[in-house]
Amino acid sequence: MMIPTYIVDDVDSDRYIARRRLAKSGHFGPVDEAADGAEFLRRYFSESPHATAGLPRLILLDINMPELDGFETIAELKRRCGHGETPRQIVAMFSSSDNERDLERSQSSGMVEHFFTKPIDDSAIAEILETYRERGFL
């Protein structure tokens, strides 16, 4: 079963690396991309409900982006999803810095389940897959 994925990052090369790592594992697809949080939110909430049937989406979300950064995007995603709904996504944040404050902030968001330093690597992909297995999705 394939995990639908969004890569949200303003750096083309970082999206490319993430896309390649995901493809290499053979478990992710389709892979959509957005260059910033605002574009992601527009596209994510304009999809038909049928597009998200099945496995929860993986959202790989960069922290530092123009317009809406990763934390602002998470806050808006939480606001729009509501509290009573079944989560339609598993969120992993990634950053070019391993700033302890960013890690703590992501953990306290109530929505981010993984935090990785760029570039995303095979061990990060394995950790994400383990989350899906633990929840009985794979």
C-alpha positions in Angstrom: 0.0 0.0 0.0 1.3 3.4 -0.9 1.4 6.4 1.5 0.2 9.6 -0.1 2.8 12.4 0.7 3.2 16.1 0.6 6.7 17.7 0.7 6.4 21.3 1.8 9.7 23.2 1.4 10.8 26.4 -0.4 14.2 24.9 -1.5 14.0 22.9 -4.8 17.1 20.7 -4.0 15.7 19.7 -0.6 12.3 18.7 -2.1 14.3 16.7 -4.7 16.3 14.9 -2.1 13.2 14.1 -0.1 11.4 12.9 -3.2 14.3 10.6 -4.1 14.5 9.1 -0.6 10.8 8.5 -0.6 10.9 6.9 -4.0 13.8 4.7 -3.1 11.8 3.1 -0.2 8.9 2.2 -2.5 6.2 3.0 0.0 5.3 6.6 -0.8 3.0 7.9 -3.5 1.6 9.9 -5.0 4.1 12.6 -3.8 2.8 16.2 -4.1 4.9 19.2 -3.5 4.4 22.8 -2.3 7.0 25.6 -2.1 5.5 27.2 1.0 2.9 26.7 3.7 0.2 28.9 2.2 0.4 27.0 -1.2 0.2 23.6 0.7 -2.8 24.7 2.8 -4.7 25.9 -0.4 -4.0 22.7 -2.2 -4.5 20.3 0.8 -8.0 21.7 1.7 -9.2 22.0 -1.9 -8.7 18.3 -2.6 -11.8 16.1 -2.8 -12.3 13.9 0.3 -11.8 10.9 -1.9 -8.2 11.9 -2.5 -7.4 11.3 1.2 -9.3 8.0 1.6 -7.1 5.2 2.8 -3.8 5.8 4.6 -3.2 9.1 6.3 -1.0 11.5 4.4 2.6 12.0 5.3 3.4 15.7 5.4 7.1 16.5 5.4 7.2 20.2 6.4 10.2 22.5 6.4 10.3 25.0 9.3 11.9 28.0 7.6 9.8 29.2 4.6 8.5 32.5 3.4 4.9 33.5 3.8 3.9 30.8 6.3 6.7 29.0 8.1 6.3 25.4 9.3 4.9 26.3 12.7 2.4 28.8 11.3 1.3 26.1 8.8 0.9 23.6 11.6 -1.2 26.0 13.6 -3.5 26.6 10.6 -3.7 22.9 9.8 -4.8 22.2 13.4 -7.4 25.0 13.3 -8.9 23.8 10.0 -8.9 20.1 10.9 -10.7 20.5 14.2 -10.3 18.4 17.3 -12.9 15.8 16.8 -11.8 14.5 13.5 -9.7 11.5 12.9 -6.2 12.7 11.9 -5.8 12.5 8.1 -2.1 13.1 8.3 1.2 12.2 10.0 3.5 15.3 10.2 7.2 15.3 10.1 9.1 18.6 10.3 12.6 19.0 9.0 15.1 21.8 9.2 18.6 22.6 8.1 19.3 23.4 11.8 19.1 21.2 14.8 18.0 24.1 17.0 16.8 22.6 20.3 14.0 25.3 20.6 12.6 24.2 17.2 12.6 20.5 18.3 10.8 21.4 21.5 8.3 23.6 19.7 7.5 20.9 17.2 7.1 18.3 20.0 4.7 20.5 21.9 2.6 21.3 18.8 0.4 18.3 19.4 0.6 17.4 15.7 4.2 16.9 14.8 5.4 13.3 15.3 8.9 13.4 13.9 11.7 16.0 13.6 14.6 15.5 11.2 17.6 17.5 10.2 18.0 18.0 6.4 18.8 16.4 4.2 16.3 13.7 5.0 18.0 10.2 5.0 17.1 6.5 4.9 16.9 6.3 8.7 14.3 9.1 8.8 12.2 7.2 6.2 12.5 4.0 8.2 11.3 5.9 11.4 8.3 7.3 9.5 7.4 3.8 8.2 7.6 2.4 11.7 5.1 5.0 12.8 2.7 3.8 10.1 3.3 0.1 11.1 2.8 0.9 14.9 -0.6 2.4 14.1 -1.6 -0.6 12.0 -1.7 1.3 8.7 1.0 -1.0 7.0 
